[in-house]
């Protein structure tokens, strides 16, 4: 018979359950291990009821045979040891229906996909008549040391040297975005009755697979329980669709980095809009400009912290024009690539800020992003640590992607935290550039609106740091006013108004000077 698995029904509070999804059908087994996974939003403060129904499917009949059901909450699964919940099936009075094992894992924000193809050579012959019908099963390692099935290849009939079809899989399904996490691969000989014969296994990691087709990605297939056969599985091809896919080729008009000869792209406009305001508070107009998420020549290794001008010893660019020139030049020399990590750049600036905490300098980090982030946990920790330093972070989102992760980093509604530690100050300001695009296509107006909002929180963030460290502004320079020129009686009211306005402006001038004096380069 065929065993169909776990029809998952998601009960909304106070409402009848609606079907959320169905697993694949696994033939001829009483102990199925389902590949298909489901992504649910988890809310700690809510009770999220779930129901799992298990059915037996007979290919000759449209009817489903009910085998049992389990009720639980998502919180029960998440709160169980290693987020693994084991419950008996019920729903059929007086009958033991078996057990269901449910597991959950928090997903990273990695949105990458990997496409790969494998072949094997000289596999063990398992069939008495004929050769073998091999297929591969991929497992993701869990934090508690167990493994969860994440992919099965197709069966290649009657061969000891199979070439499997290429397949695509989300990276977070394969390793949850952790490139060093172990991936276990088992090879089986398919049998019609479901009692597949184990041929052997090997382990790898996503980081190793990223090396592509070479001798390092040829694996011995080992069966510790049987006789040794010198069989191998080889990686034929490997490709990741990461930020290169999301951002596109800069030479193509579909890319957010497209270098249009007639107008600036969104990255350049955001950079120019904010930079032209900030640069007025830098003494020599020399700015370090860093890129992240690209492969660099000559060895084409992925970097999350590289100078746009290509000079590791001196990453400084001369003014906004120098930054834009370095940005455009880097697009011609690097290959945009994932994962997209923010933490290295945040920590880079934090190291400089940590060295100057006397109030003489204040650091502003501008990050322009398409919204993809692969190291959310590490970035949150970096921001929490940076919140006690003299620095602020401005994030400008470009493109039409969802910016939920950026909103979370902003911390306007809920102060950002990491490992139970709450940020000392709110130092992040995020805005999506698309909200400021002028409908008439006036880019100057769009940039002005963006700069106004994105910089609005900087003075308060600076003041909050200075006050928290009891740092007072430098003394106001002595001001010698120019003697007033003679005037006529008829202009007395006008003079009085001007003097009054002058006094108010004078006060605000020194207040602004107090606020902005500490801005310096690093």
C-alpha angles and dihedrals in degrees: 000000000000122000115214119195144231114323098207116216119187113209115210115210110275093359136097115265119266123204112258099184149311132242125230120273116258115202128229105352140112092200107054122179106201121215100196114093132193129220116218131177108242120213115187093201096052134072106234110192120207134187125196117198120191122204139181113227122206111199090212094056132050090214122099121222110221112229101176146291142236129211122202142131128255087240090060091057095044092045096050120101107285086357089280118132124189117194134167119248115246138170098099111086116233095006132106104225102183132251135293122210115205124189134182135191131186108247123228120229092251108133097181124129126206126206117197143162131204138193132187135212130210098353119185115276108238105166119084091213110039129353126285135302099218130194133166131232121202123207130193116216117236129217091255093056096259125118132236122203112241108165144014124196124219120270116260107207128229104350141109092201104053126178109202124209118259114263136192124220134173110256091227089057089052099043107346090249093302103125093194096051115117118257116198120204123194125192121210139181107233119235125189093229092058096249093119115191117238112235101176147287145235137187133228139152136234089250090058093046090053088068087075128208110354141111091279089065096056109103132197111232105225129196109184092185098055144039117301118258118181095233126151141197118208133195107237100183139355132187133167124209099207134135086324087068095040097047096033133207110317089224091061123079092229091067122096085221094053110147101222110189091214104046142014121263122237093267093053093045093051091046093050095043095055098030096055090059097043095047092067089072096052116091101215101020092234112139131184109229121196134187129203135192103042143109113244129209142275098029094018097227118165113257130190096185117040132142113253091218091054093239110122093185095049114024093166120125125200107247127309093308090056092050093049091048091051091047093053092044093051091054088062095051107036132059115231107236144158161287097063109217123183100179098078092056093044091049090046092060092038090060090059093044091050090059094056113044100142094096095255092111136031124190128216118193116198115199120187113193144162089229099261114127126172101183104049095150093048092046092052090051091049092051093048089053092045093051090080092054131080096264144101131201125218117194120191116189118210128191132026101290125123111269099196092128092051092050089053091052090050091066097198093135100028120021109241117253139180131195090354093306117120120214113260092223138012100251101159126088118183129186130168110232092216090070089063100046110122113234091223091057094250100154093182090060091045092053093047092052091048094050092049095055100035093053096042096097098044098088093050091046090051092048092048090056094047093048093047089056095040090240114161125205120259116267116278112254116251109268121207110193120216112251111261118257120239115274140186127250092244092068097049096108090048091050092050090052092048093049091050092048089045091055093050093046090047091056093047090047092059091043089054090046090053090051098046104033095092095058107116138150122256 
